Amino acid sequence: MSKGQIGADDVPKWYIELLAADRLNISVVELQQLPILWRERALVALAAENEARDALEQRARDMRNRQA
């Protein structure tokens, strides 16, 4: 984990549920009624999106540094 980032252990359960429900475009109550598989899928998708965004940002920084 990078400096300044927080891990899943630092985040309250309700916030993780809120993120998963938001990703699935449903309410937290609806999420709680679904099999846990859907929450896990939503969280995996969020993690993959975050990793892709980080990789793109790093690539942009590298390109700017090469031009400087």
SEVO-124699 format. One record per atom (N, C-alpha, C, O): residue number from 1; x, y, z; atom name; residue in three letters. Coordinates in steps of 0.2 Angstrom, whole numbers, plus 5000, padded with zeros to 4 digits. Example, Ala and Ser with C-alpha at 12.3 -4.5 7.8 and 13.67 -1.06 7.14 Angstrom:
<rs>
+-----+------+------+------+------+------+
:  nr :   c1 :   c2 :   c3 : atom : rest :
+-----+------+------+------+------+------+
:   1 : 5066 : 4972 : 5039 :    N :  Ala :
:   1 : 5062 : 4978 : 5039 :   CA :  Ala :
:   1 : 5066 : 4984 : 5039 :    C :  Ala :
:   1 : 5071 : 4983 : 5042 :    O :  Ala :
:   2 : 5064 : 4989 : 5035 :    N :  Ser :
:   2 : 5068 : 4995 : 5036 :   CA :  Ser :
:   2 : 5064 : 5000 : 5039 :    C :  Ser :
:   2 : 5067 : 5006 : 5040 :    O :  Ser :
+-----+------+------+------+------+------+
</rs>
This chain:
<rs>
+-----+------+------+------+------+------+
:  nr :   c1 :   c2 :   c3 : atom : rest :
+-----+------+------+------+------+------+
:   1 : 5004 : 4994 : 5000 :    N :  Met :
:   1 : 5000 : 5000 : 5000 :   CA :  Met :
:   1 : 5004 : 5006 : 5000 :    C :  Met :
:   1 : 5009 : 5006 : 5004 :    O :  Met :
:   2 : 5003 : 5011 : 4996 :    N :  Ser :
:   2 : 5006 : 5017 : 4996 :   CA :  Ser :
:   2 : 5005 : 5022 : 5002 :    C :  Ser :
:   2 : 5000 : 5021 : 5005 :    O :  Ser :
:   3 : 5010 : 5026 : 5003 :    N :  Lys :
:   3 : 5010 : 5031 : 5008 :   CA :  Lys :
:   3 : 5003 : 5035 : 5007 :    C :  Lys :
:   3 : 5002 : 5038 : 5002 :    O :  Lys :
:   4 : 4999 : 5036 : 5013 :    N :  Gly :
:   4 : 4994 : 5040 : 5012 :   CA :  Gly :
:   4 : 4987 : 5036 : 5010 :    C :  Gly :
:   4 : 4982 : 5039 : 5011 :    O :  Gly :
:   5 : 4988 : 5030 : 5008 :    N :  Gln :
:   5 : 4982 : 5026 : 5006 :   CA :  Gln :
:   5 : 4979 : 5022 : 5013 :    C :  Gln :
:   5 : 4983 : 5021 : 5017 :    O :  Gln :
:   6 : 4973 : 5021 : 5013 :    N :  Ile :
:   6 : 4970 : 5017 : 5018 :   CA :  Ile :
:   6 : 4968 : 5010 : 5015 :    C :  Ile :
:   6 : 4966 : 5010 : 5009 :    O :  Ile :
:   7 : 4968 : 5005 : 5019 :    N :  Gly :
:   7 : 4967 : 4999 : 5017 :   CA :  Gly :
:   7 : 4959 : 4997 : 5019 :    C :  Gly :
:   7 : 4956 : 5001 : 5023 :    O :  Gly :
:   8 : 4957 : 4991 : 5017 :    N :  Ala :
:   8 : 4950 : 4989 : 5018 :   CA :  Ala :
:   8 : 4949 : 4988 : 5026 :    C :  Ala :
:   8 : 4943 : 4989 : 5028 :    O :  Ala :
:   9 : 4954 : 4986 : 5029 :    N :  Asp :
:   9 : 4953 : 4986 : 5037 :   CA :  Asp :
:   9 : 4952 : 4992 : 5040 :    C :  Asp :
:   9 : 4949 : 4992 : 5046 :    O :  Asp :
:  10 : 4954 : 4998 : 5037 :    N :  Asp :
:  10 : 4953 : 5004 : 5040 :   CA :  Asp :
:  10 : 4946 : 5007 : 5038 :    C :  Asp :
:  10 : 4944 : 5013 : 5041 :    O :  Asp :
:  11 : 4942 : 5004 : 5034 :    N :  Val :
:  11 : 4936 : 5007 : 5031 :   CA :  Val :
:  11 : 4930 : 5003 : 5035 :    C :  Val :
:  11 : 4930 : 4997 : 5035 :    O :  Val :
:  12 : 4925 : 5007 : 5037 :    N :  Pro :
:  12 : 4920 : 5004 : 5041 :   CA :  Pro :
:  12 : 4916 : 4999 : 5036 :    C :  Pro :
:  12 : 4915 : 5001 : 5030 :    O :  Pro :
:  13 : 4913 : 4994 : 5038 :    N :  Lys :
:  13 : 4909 : 4989 : 5034 :   CA :  Lys :
:  13 : 4903 : 4993 : 5030 :    C :  Lys :
:  13 : 4902 : 4992 : 5024 :    O :  Lys :
:  14 : 4900 : 4998 : 5033 :    N :  Trp :
:  14 : 4894 : 5001 : 5030 :   CA :  Trp :
:  14 : 4897 : 5005 : 5024 :    C :  Trp :
:  14 : 4893 : 5006 : 5019 :    O :  Trp :
:  15 : 4903 : 5008 : 5024 :    N :  Tyr :
:  15 : 4905 : 5011 : 5018 :   CA :  Tyr :
:  15 : 4907 : 5007 : 5013 :    C :  Tyr :
:  15 : 4906 : 5008 : 5007 :    O :  Tyr :
:  16 : 4910 : 5001 : 5014 :    N :  Ile :
:  16 : 4911 : 4996 : 5009 :   CA :  Ile :
:  16 : 4904 : 4994 : 5006 :    C :  Ile :
:  16 : 4904 : 4993 : 5000 :    O :  Ile :
:  17 : 4899 : 4993 : 5010 :    N :  Glu :
:  17 : 4893 : 4991 : 5007 :   CA :  Glu :
:  17 : 4890 : 4997 : 5003 :    C :  Glu :
:  17 : 4887 : 4995 : 4998 :    O :  Glu :
:  18 : 4891 : 5003 : 5005 :    N :  Leu :
:  18 : 4889 : 5008 : 5001 :   CA :  Leu :
:  18 : 4892 : 5009 : 4994 :    C :  Leu :
:  18 : 4889 : 5010 : 4989 :    O :  Leu :
:  19 : 4899 : 5008 : 4994 :    N :  Leu :
:  19 : 4902 : 5008 : 4988 :   CA :  Leu :
:  19 : 4900 : 5002 : 4983 :    C :  Leu :
:  19 : 4899 : 5003 : 4977 :    O :  Leu :
:  20 : 4899 : 4996 : 4986 :    N :  Ala :
:  20 : 4896 : 4990 : 4982 :   CA :  Ala :
:  20 : 4889 : 4992 : 4979 :    C :  Ala :
:  20 : 4888 : 4990 : 4973 :    O :  Ala :
:  21 : 4885 : 4994 : 4983 :    N :  Ala :
:  21 : 4878 : 4996 : 4981 :   CA :  Ala :
:  21 : 4878 : 5001 : 4976 :    C :  Ala :
:  21 : 4875 : 5001 : 4971 :    O :  Ala :
:  22 : 4882 : 5006 : 4977 :    N :  Asp :
:  22 : 4883 : 5011 : 4972 :   CA :  Asp :
:  22 : 4885 : 5009 : 4965 :    C :  Asp :
:  22 : 4883 : 5010 : 4960 :    O :  Asp :
:  23 : 4890 : 5004 : 4965 :    N :  Arg :
:  23 : 4893 : 5001 : 4959 :   CA :  Arg :
:  23 : 4888 : 4997 : 4955 :    C :  Arg :
:  23 : 4888 : 4997 : 4949 :    O :  Arg :
:  24 : 4883 : 4994 : 4959 :    N :  Leu :
:  24 : 4878 : 4990 : 4956 :   CA :  Leu :
:  24 : 4872 : 4994 : 4955 :    C :  Leu :
:  24 : 4867 : 4991 : 4952 :    O :  Leu :
:  25 : 4872 : 5000 : 4957 :    N :  Asn :
:  25 : 4866 : 5005 : 4956 :   CA :  Asn :
:  25 : 4860 : 5002 : 4959 :    C :  Asn :
:  25 : 4855 : 5003 : 4956 :    O :  Asn :
:  26 : 4861 : 5000 : 4965 :    N :  Ile :
:  26 : 4855 : 4998 : 4969 :   CA :  Ile :
:  26 : 4856 : 5001 : 4976 :    C :  Ile :
:  26 : 4861 : 5004 : 4978 :    O :  Ile :
:  27 : 4851 : 5000 : 4980 :    N :  Ser :
:  27 : 4852 : 5003 : 4987 :   CA :  Ser :
:  27 : 4855 : 4998 : 4992 :    C :  Ser :
:  27 : 4856 : 4992 : 4990 :    O :  Ser :
:  28 : 4858 : 5000 : 4997 :    N :  Val :
:  28 : 4861 : 4996 : 5002 :   CA :  Val :
:  28 : 4857 : 4990 : 5004 :    C :  Val :
:  28 : 4859 : 4984 : 5005 :    O :  Val :
:  29 : 4850 : 4992 : 5005 :    N :  Val :
:  29 : 4845 : 4987 : 5008 :   CA :  Val :
:  29 : 4845 : 4981 : 5002 :    C :  Val :
:  29 : 4844 : 4975 : 5004 :    O :  Val :
:  30 : 4844 : 4983 : 4996 :    N :  Glu :
:  30 : 4844 : 4978 : 4991 :   CA :  Glu :
:  30 : 4850 : 4974 : 4990 :    C :  Glu :
:  30 : 4850 : 4968 : 4989 :    O :  Glu :
:  31 : 4856 : 4977 : 4991 :    N :  Leu :
:  31 : 4862 : 4974 : 4991 :   CA :  Leu :
:  31 : 4862 : 4968 : 4997 :    C :  Leu :
:  31 : 4865 : 4963 : 4996 :    O :  Leu :
:  32 : 4860 : 4970 : 5003 :    N :  Gln :
:  32 : 4860 : 4965 : 5008 :   CA :  Gln :
:  32 : 4855 : 4959 : 5007 :    C :  Gln :
:  32 : 4856 : 4954 : 5010 :    O :  Gln :
:  33 : 4851 : 4960 : 5002 :    N :  Gln :
:  33 : 4846 : 4955 : 5001 :   CA :  Gln :
:  33 : 4849 : 4950 : 4995 :    C :  Gln :
:  33 : 4846 : 4945 : 4994 :    O :  Gln :
:  34 : 4854 : 4952 : 4992 :    N :  Leu :
:  34 : 4857 : 4948 : 4987 :   CA :  Leu :
:  34 : 4862 : 4943 : 4990 :    C :  Leu :
:  34 : 4865 : 4944 : 4995 :    O :  Leu :
:  35 : 4864 : 4938 : 4986 :    N :  Pro :
:  35 : 4869 : 4934 : 4988 :   CA :  Pro :
:  35 : 4876 : 4938 : 4989 :    C :  Pro :
:  35 : 4877 : 4942 : 4985 :    O :  Pro :
:  36 : 4880 : 4936 : 4993 :    N :  Ile :
:  36 : 4886 : 4940 : 4994 :   CA :  Ile :
:  36 : 4891 : 4940 : 4988 :    C :  Ile :
:  36 : 4895 : 4944 : 4987 :    O :  Ile :
:  37 : 4890 : 4935 : 4984 :    N :  Leu :
:  37 : 4893 : 4935 : 4977 :   CA :  Leu :
:  37 : 4893 : 4942 : 4974 :    C :  Leu :
:  37 : 4898 : 4944 : 4971 :    O :  Leu :
:  38 : 4887 : 4945 : 4974 :    N :  Trp :
:  38 : 4886 : 4952 : 4970 :   CA :  Trp :
:  38 : 4890 : 4957 : 4974 :    C :  Trp :
:  38 : 4893 : 4961 : 4970 :    O :  Trp :
:  39 : 4891 : 4957 : 4980 :    N :  Arg :
:  39 : 4895 : 4962 : 4984 :   CA :  Arg :
:  39 : 4902 : 4961 : 4982 :    C :  Arg :
:  39 : 4906 : 4966 : 4980 :    O :  Arg :
:  40 : 4904 : 4955 : 4982 :    N :  Glu :
:  40 : 4911 : 4953 : 4980 :   CA :  Glu :
:  40 : 4913 : 4955 : 4973 :    C :  Glu :
:  40 : 4918 : 4958 : 4971 :    O :  Glu :
:  41 : 4908 : 4954 : 4968 :    N :  Arg :
:  41 : 4909 : 4956 : 4961 :   CA :  Arg :
:  41 : 4910 : 4964 : 4961 :    C :  Arg :
:  41 : 4914 : 4966 : 4957 :    O :  Arg :
:  42 : 4906 : 4967 : 4964 :    N :  Ala :
:  42 : 4906 : 4974 : 4964 :   CA :  Ala :
:  42 : 4912 : 4977 : 4966 :    C :  Ala :
:  42 : 4915 : 4982 : 4964 :    O :  Ala :
:  43 : 4915 : 4974 : 4972 :    N :  Leu :
:  43 : 4921 : 4976 : 4975 :   CA :  Leu :
:  43 : 4927 : 4975 : 4970 :    C :  Leu :
:  43 : 4932 : 4979 : 4970 :    O :  Leu :
:  44 : 4927 : 4969 : 4967 :    N :  Val :
:  44 : 4932 : 4967 : 4962 :   CA :  Val :
:  44 : 4932 : 4972 : 4957 :    C :  Val :
:  44 : 4938 : 4974 : 4954 :    O :  Val :
:  45 : 4926 : 4974 : 4954 :    N :  Ala :
:  45 : 4926 : 4978 : 4949 :   CA :  Ala :
:  45 : 4929 : 4985 : 4951 :    C :  Ala :
:  45 : 4932 : 4988 : 4947 :    O :  Ala :
:  46 : 4927 : 4988 : 4957 :    N :  Leu :
:  46 : 4930 : 4994 : 4959 :   CA :  Leu :
:  46 : 4937 : 4994 : 4960 :    C :  Leu :
:  46 : 4941 : 4999 : 4958 :    O :  Leu :
:  47 : 4940 : 4988 : 4962 :    N :  Ala :
:  47 : 4947 : 4988 : 4963 :   CA :  Ala :
:  47 : 4950 : 4988 : 4956 :    C :  Ala :
:  47 : 4956 : 4991 : 4955 :    O :  Ala :
:  48 : 4948 : 4984 : 4951 :    N :  Ala :
:  48 : 4951 : 4984 : 4945 :   CA :  Ala :
:  48 : 4950 : 4991 : 4941 :    C :  Ala :
:  48 : 4955 : 4993 : 4938 :    O :  Ala :
:  49 : 4945 : 4994 : 4942 :    N :  Glu :
:  49 : 4944 : 5001 : 4940 :   CA :  Glu :
:  49 : 4949 : 5006 : 4943 :    C :  Glu :
:  49 : 4953 : 5010 : 4939 :    O :  Glu :
:  50 : 4950 : 5005 : 4949 :    N :  Asn :
:  50 : 4955 : 5009 : 4953 :   CA :  Asn :
:  50 : 4962 : 5008 : 4950 :    C :  Asn :
:  50 : 4966 : 5012 : 4949 :    O :  Asn :
:  51 : 4964 : 5002 : 4950 :    N :  Glu :
:  51 : 4971 : 5000 : 4947 :   CA :  Glu :
:  51 : 4972 : 5002 : 4940 :    C :  Glu :
:  51 : 4977 : 5005 : 4939 :    O :  Glu :
:  52 : 4967 : 5002 : 4936 :    N :  Ala :
:  52 : 4967 : 5004 : 4929 :   CA :  Ala :
:  52 : 4968 : 5012 : 4929 :    C :  Ala :
:  52 : 4973 : 5014 : 4925 :    O :  Ala :
:  53 : 4965 : 5015 : 4933 :    N :  Arg :
:  53 : 4965 : 5023 : 4934 :   CA :  Arg :
:  53 : 4972 : 5024 : 4936 :    C :  Arg :
:  53 : 4975 : 5029 : 4933 :    O :  Arg :
:  54 : 4975 : 5021 : 4941 :    N :  Asp :
:  54 : 4981 : 5022 : 4944 :   CA :  Asp :
:  54 : 4987 : 5021 : 4939 :    C :  Asp :
:  54 : 4992 : 5025 : 4938 :    O :  Asp :
:  55 : 4986 : 5016 : 4935 :    N :  Ala :
:  55 : 4991 : 5014 : 4929 :   CA :  Ala :
:  55 : 4991 : 5020 : 4924 :    C :  Ala :
:  55 : 4996 : 5022 : 4922 :    O :  Ala :
:  56 : 4985 : 5022 : 4922 :    N :  Leu :
:  56 : 4985 : 5027 : 4917 :   CA :  Leu :
:  56 : 4988 : 5034 : 4920 :    C :  Leu :
:  56 : 4991 : 5037 : 4916 :    O :  Leu :
:  57 : 4986 : 5035 : 4926 :    N :  Glu :
:  57 : 4989 : 5041 : 4929 :   CA :  Glu :
:  57 : 4997 : 5041 : 4930 :    C :  Glu :
:  57 : 5001 : 5046 : 4928 :    O :  Glu :
:  58 : 4999 : 5035 : 4931 :    N :  Gln :
:  58 : 5007 : 5034 : 4932 :   CA :  Gln :
:  58 : 5010 : 5035 : 4925 :    C :  Gln :
:  58 : 5015 : 5037 : 4924 :    O :  Gln :
:  59 : 5006 : 5032 : 4920 :    N :  Arg :
:  59 : 5009 : 5032 : 4913 :   CA :  Arg :
:  59 : 5009 : 5040 : 4911 :    C :  Arg :
:  59 : 5014 : 5042 : 4907 :    O :  Arg :
:  60 : 5004 : 5044 : 4912 :    N :  Ala :
:  60 : 5004 : 5051 : 4911 :   CA :  Ala :
:  60 : 5010 : 5054 : 4914 :    C :  Ala :
:  60 : 5013 : 5059 : 4911 :    O :  Ala :
:  61 : 5011 : 5053 : 4921 :    N :  Arg :
:  61 : 5017 : 5056 : 4924 :   CA :  Arg :
:  61 : 5023 : 5054 : 4921 :    C :  Arg :
:  61 : 5028 : 5058 : 4920 :    O :  Arg :
:  62 : 5024 : 5048 : 4919 :    N :  Asp :
:  62 : 5030 : 5046 : 4916 :   CA :  Asp :
:  62 : 5031 : 5049 : 4909 :    C :  Asp :
:  62 : 5037 : 5051 : 4908 :    O :  Asp :
:  63 : 5026 : 5050 : 4905 :    N :  Met :
:  63 : 5027 : 5054 : 4899 :   CA :  Met :
:  63 : 5028 : 5061 : 4900 :    C :  Met :
:  63 : 5032 : 5064 : 4896 :    O :  Met :
:  64 : 5025 : 5064 : 4905 :    N :  Arg :
:  64 : 5027 : 5071 : 4907 :   CA :  Arg :
:  64 : 5034 : 5072 : 4909 :    C :  Arg :
:  64 : 5038 : 5077 : 4907 :    O :  Arg :
:  65 : 5037 : 5067 : 4913 :    N :  Asn :
:  65 : 5044 : 5067 : 4915 :   CA :  Asn :
:  65 : 5049 : 5066 : 4910 :    C :  Asn :
:  65 : 5054 : 5069 : 4910 :    O :  Asn :
:  66 : 5047 : 5062 : 4905 :    N :  Arg :
:  66 : 5051 : 5061 : 4899 :   CA :  Arg :
:  66 : 5052 : 5068 : 4895 :    C :  Arg :
:  66 : 5057 : 5069 : 4891 :    O :  Arg :
:  67 : 5046 : 5072 : 4894 :    N :  Gln :
:  67 : 5046 : 5078 : 4891 :   CA :  Gln :
:  67 : 5050 : 5083 : 4894 :    C :  Gln :
:  67 : 5052 : 5088 : 4891 :    O :  Gln :
:  68 : 5051 : 5083 : 4901 :    N :  Ala :
:  68 : 5054 : 5088 : 4904 :   CA :  Ala :
:  68 : 5061 : 5088 : 4904 :    C :  Ala :
:  68 : 5065 : 5093 : 4907 :    O :  Ala :
+-----+------+------+------+------+------+
</rs>
